[in-house]
Each structure stands twice: as structure tokens, then as C-alpha cells.
Amino acid sequence: MAAVRLHRLKDEYGEKIVIVWKSFPLIATDTQREFTPYIAKHWKRAGEEEPGIKFNPWPEMSRLPSASMPALVASKCAGLQGSEAFERYHMAVFRAYFEQGRDISQREVLFAL
């Protein structure tokens, strides 16, 4: 949600602001992370608060990615191709995970984005 809001601010203010993205990897010790009603509740609330992104919860009890490192590495590679490439890929990863329920730890998913 914050990424969508920051992109909107960047569009509004242009060169007056610079966004510096930091990587915060998700590394779960539990490789069986599941989409629970608790997570669904919080995603639903976030989706109601942010009109710029649509949250489509994963099916209950489906497995979530256990690590975000592959997506972070892919985003850094996109960044090496320029800031526009990074911005497009960065948002594509968020949309894949939150809107489309895709596993962003899978190489095939990241290549498709």
C-alpha cells in the first residue's frame, strides 16, 4: 500500500521528491506460511484504505511465499536497467503478489513479469 501512495506522490510532485527504496527481505523460518483469516482481514482493510491498488486475497489456507529474496534480486536487476525499468518492475511485483495472488518467490513468475 505504501508503494502505491509513494508512486502517486512522485507522479504529483515529479522531480521535487526522490524516493529511495530499501530492501526488507522476508525470510520465514516456516516454509509452510499460509494465507489465514487474520492476514485476509488486514489485506481487506488496506485495500479499502488505498484506492490505487486492488487486493485480491489468496484462497484461505493456500501457501504464501516463504521468501522475498528472489523478487528483491530481480528488482535490483531491473534497477540496473534504469529507474523507469525499476519502477515498472517494482509495481508489477506488488501487483502480482497482492492483486493476482502469484508466488513472487518463483523464478518463472518473476521472468513473466
N, C-alpha and C positions, 0 to 999 in steps of 0.2 A: 504494500500500500504506500509506503513512504517513497518508493522508487517512482511510482506514478505521480505523486504530488511534486516530487523534486523535478521530474521531467516537465510538468506543467509550469512550474516556476521558471525553469530555464527557457521554455518557449515564450513566456510572458516578458521576462527581463533580458533575454538574449545575452549579450556579452558582458552585462553588468554583474553577472554572477558566474562563478566557476564551481562546478560540482566535482569533487574528488571522491571517487568511490573506493571504499576499503573492503577487503575480502574478510568475511567472517565464516569460515568453513563449518559446516555441520558434520560432525563426526560422531555418529551414535555408536555406543558400545553394544546396543541392542539392535542387531541386524534384522529383527522382525518388527520394526516400527509399524504400527497400524494406524489407519485413519479412524479416530474414535469420535464418539458423540461430543466429547469435550473440545476437540480440535474443530469439528464441524461448527459448533456454536460460535467459536471465536472467529472463524473464517466468515461465517454468515454476518456477524456484526461488522467486521472490517469491510465486507462487500457493501453493506448498507451505508457505511460512512464515506466510501470513496466511489463516486460515480464513474471514474476513469478506468476502472477495471472490474471485470465481472468474475466473481468467484463461483466456480462450479465444484462443489465438494466431491472428493473421491468417494467411490462407493464405501459405505461403512465397512470397517474391518479389512479394507484392502491394504496391501503393503505399501508403505511410503519409502522413498529412497533413504538409505542409511548414511549416505554421504553426499555432500555437495561439491567435493573436490573436482570431479570431472567437469562440472559446469563452470566452476571458477577458473580452471585451467583454460577451457575453451573460450571463456570471456576474455581472459588475458591475451590469448592468441588473436581474437578479433580486435582487441585494442592495438595490437601491433600493426594492424592494417589501417589504423586511423580512428579518430574519435567518432566519426559518423558510423563506421562499421561496428565499433563497440556499442554505441547507443542502440543501434538496431538489434544487435545480438542480445544485449543485456535485457531489453524489454521482451524479446522473443523467448528467452529462458523463463522469465517471470510468467508470461502468458501461458507457456507450455505447462508449467507446474500448476499454477493456480486456476487457470481457465479450462485447460484441456486435460488435466489430470495425468500428465505424461511424466515418466520417470527420468528426471534430468541427470541421473547418475549413469544412464545407459549411453554408450558411445553412439549407437545408431540414432537415438533421439537427438543428440547434440549435432551430429552430422546433418540430419534432416533440417534442423533449424538454420 
